[in-house]
Amino acid sequence: MDAVSACAALPAGDGAAAAPLRDALFRDLGRVAYAPVWRAMQGFTDARGDDTPDEVWCVEHDPVFTLGQAGKPEHVLAPGDIPVLKVDRGGQVTYHGPGQIVAYPLLDLRRLKIGVRDYVCRIEQAMIDTLADWNVHAQRRDGAPGVYVGDAKIGALGIRVRHGCTFHGLAFNIAMDLSPFHRINPCGYAGLRVTSLHDLGGPSSADAVKPVLRDHIARQFGLRLQDAPPPDLALLSAANRAA
């Protein structure tokens, strides 16, 4: 069974809803630079125990290109004034910037009793279901993780699983300047088109989409998300450095 058909076997929009809901925290960080959030995710994941509640962080990043663990520098064509960071997620190169929702599910997959493939399918489905709320039909592609509308990519994935717990996550183009994508081969594909929900007739602000995406992520993983303050990035980053 290929990746697309494997994901198609999941119930769209239903996810883990058959199991009892688990309490988890939702933290909206607003607009924040990439590196402090990355280091804090590492610190949170390394410090968590068996009883640590799952969390979902939502953020818009300052402009940055990130290159995954196996990323090839030649896919960064002309970064110009936008910094390039080599990071510890999967995947190749992508761009983050204002108007793009980046969601970081910090989940214990063992506790949720799902595998990595299932996890990827569910975060893709959360984006697909969110787009459907604005009457935009999206789909997956075999061998190319993410979410596409026609031949254009609208949602990218880059994940890491450590000790059965996830960090990094998804990047969802809502209402942003897409021109920096022309400076890279997005996700390692030369000439890959990218699009945004706003370009497809959707909202002109990411704030209108965040609660919808939040609800679909919660539904996919059977979570009862409770609002919480932004994390202490400095404290979590310090814990990561100490480790």
C-alpha positions in Angstrom: 0.0 0.0 0.0 1.5 3.4 -1.0 1.6 6.4 1.3 -1.5 8.1 -0.2 -3.7 5.0 0.0 -2.5 4.3 3.5 -3.6 7.7 4.6 -6.8 7.4 2.7 -7.7 4.5 4.9 -8.0 6.9 7.8 -11.4 8.4 8.6 -11.2 12.0 7.3 -12.0 14.6 9.9 -12.5 11.9 12.6 -9.0 10.9 13.6 -8.7 9.4 17.1 -12.2 10.6 18.1 -13.3 7.0 19.0 -10.9 7.0 22.0 -11.6 9.1 25.2 -10.3 12.7 24.7 -7.0 13.5 26.3 -6.3 16.9 27.9 -3.5 18.8 26.2 -2.3 22.4 26.1 -2.5 24.9 23.2 0.0 27.7 23.2 -0.1 30.6 20.7 3.3 32.1 20.6 2.5 34.9 18.1 5.4 36.0 15.9 8.7 34.7 17.2 12.2 34.0 15.7 12.7 30.4 14.7 15.9 29.4 16.6 14.5 30.1 20.2 11.4 28.1 19.5 13.4 25.2 18.0 15.7 25.0 21.0 12.7 25.2 23.4 11.0 22.3 21.6 14.2 20.2 22.0 14.3 21.1 25.7 10.6 20.4 26.3 10.9 17.0 24.5 14.1 15.9 26.3 12.7 17.0 29.8 9.2 15.5 29.5 8.2 12.4 31.4 5.6 9.7 31.0 2.9 12.0 32.6 3.9 15.3 30.9 0.8 16.6 29.1 1.0 16.9 25.4 1.1 20.4 23.9 0.5 22.1 20.5 2.4 25.3 19.8 1.2 27.7 17.1 3.6 30.4 15.8 4.4 32.7 12.9 8.1 33.0 12.4 10.3 35.8 11.2 11.7 35.1 7.7 14.0 32.1 7.7 15.0 29.2 5.5 15.4 25.9 7.3 17.3 22.9 6.0 16.5 19.5 7.3 18.9 16.8 8.5 19.4 15.3 5.1 19.0 18.7 3.3 21.3 19.5 0.5 22.7 23.0 0.5 22.4 23.2 -3.3 18.6 23.5 -2.9 19.2 26.9 -1.3 19.6 29.0 -4.5 19.8 32.6 -3.4 19.0 33.2 0.2 20.0 36.9 0.1 19.2 38.6 3.4 17.1 35.7 4.8 19.1 33.5 7.2 19.5 29.7 6.6 19.4 27.4 9.6 20.4 23.7 9.5 18.0 21.9 11.8 17.2 18.5 13.1 13.9 17.8 11.4 13.3 15.6 8.4 13.0 16.9 4.9 14.8 19.3 2.7 14.6 23.1 2.6 11.6 25.3 3.2 10.7 28.9 4.0 8.9 30.3 7.1 7.6 33.8 7.3 4.8 36.0 8.5 1.3 34.9 7.3 2.2 31.2 7.5 0.9 29.2 10.4 3.5 26.9 11.9 2.1 24.3 14.2 4.3 22.1 16.5 2.5 19.1 17.9 4.5 18.0 21.0 2.9 14.6 21.4 3.7 11.3 23.0 2.9 8.8 20.2 3.2 5.8 22.6 0.5 7.2 24.8 -1.7 8.0 21.8 -1.0 4.5 20.4 -0.2 5.7 16.9 2.9 5.2 14.7 4.9 7.7 12.8 3.1 7.1 9.4 -0.2 7.5 11.1 1.0 10.7 12.8 2.0 12.2 9.4 -1.3 11.2 7.9 -3.2 12.9 10.7 -1.4 16.2 10.5 -1.8 16.2 6.7 -5.5 15.5 7.2 -5.9 18.4 9.7 -4.7 20.8 7.0 -6.9 19.1 4.3 -9.9 19.4 6.5 -9.1 23.1 7.4 -8.9 23.9 3.7 -12.2 22.2 3.1 -13.8 24.6 5.5 -13.0 27.3 2.9 -14.2 25.0 0.0 -10.6 24.3 -1.1 -10.0 20.7 -2.2 -6.6 19.5 -1.3 -4.8 16.2 -1.5 -1.6 14.3 -0.8 1.0 13.1 -3.2 2.7 9.7 -3.1 6.3 10.1 -2.1 6.1 13.8 -1.4 4.8 14.5 2.1 2.6 17.6 2.5 -0.6 19.0 1.2 -1.3 20.2 -2.4 -3.9 22.1 -4.3 -3.6 21.1 -7.9 0.1 21.1 -8.6 1.0 23.7 -6.0 2.0 22.9 -2.4 0.2 24.7 0.4 1.3 22.8 3.4 4.7 21.3 4.3 5.8 18.8 6.9 9.1 18.4 8.7 9.0 16.2 11.8 11.3 14.6 14.4 10.5 11.8 16.8 12.7 11.3 19.9 11.9 8.7 22.5 8.5 8.3 21.0 7.7 12.0 21.3 7.2 14.4 18.4 8.5 17.9 17.7 8.8 20.2 14.7 5.6 19.9 12.7 3.7 21.6 9.8 3.9 24.9 7.9 0.7 26.1 6.4 0.7 29.0 3.9 -2.3 31.3 4.7 -1.7 34.9 3.7 2.0 35.5 3.0 4.6 36.8 0.6 5.5 33.7 -1.4 8.4 35.3 -3.3 11.1 33.8 -1.0 10.1 30.3 -2.2 11.6 31.3 -5.5 15.0 31.5 -3.8 15.0 27.8 -3.0 13.9 24.4 -4.5 11.0 24.0 -2.1 11.3 20.7 -0.2 14.0 19.8 -2.7 11.9 20.0 -5.8 13.2 22.3 -8.5 10.3 24.5 -9.9 7.7 23.3 -7.4 4.9 25.8 -7.2 3.6 27.0 -3.9 0.3 28.7 -3.1 -1.6 30.1 -0.1 -5.1 30.0 1.2 -5.5 33.7 0.6 -4.5 33.3 -3.1 -7.3 30.6 -3.3 -10.0 33.0 -2.0 -9.5 32.4 1.7 -8.9 34.9 4.6 -6.3 37.6 4.4 -5.0 36.9 7.9 -3.7 33.8 9.6 -5.6 34.7 12.8 -8.8 33.6 11.1 -7.5 30.2 10.3 -5.6 29.3 13.6 -8.7 28.3 15.6 -10.0 26.1 12.7 -6.7 24.4 12.3 -6.5 24.0 16.1 -9.9 22.2 16.1 -8.9 19.9 13.3 -5.6 19.0 15.0 -7.5 18.3 18.2 -10.0 16.1 16.4 -7.3 14.1 14.6 -5.5 13.2 17.8 -8.4 13.0 20.1 -7.3 15.9 22.2 -9.2 18.4 24.4 -7.0 21.4 23.9 -6.9 24.0 26.7 -5.5 27.5 26.2 -2.2 28.2 28.0 0.3 31.0 28.0 3.3 31.0 25.7 6.1 28.8 26.9 9.2 30.2 28.6 11.5 29.8 25.6 14.6 30.9 27.5 14.0 28.4 30.3 13.4 25.5 28.0 16.3 26.5 25.8 18.6 26.6 28.9 17.4 23.1 29.9 18.3 21.9 26.4 21.8 23.4 26.6 22.3 21.9 30.0 21.3 18.4 28.7 
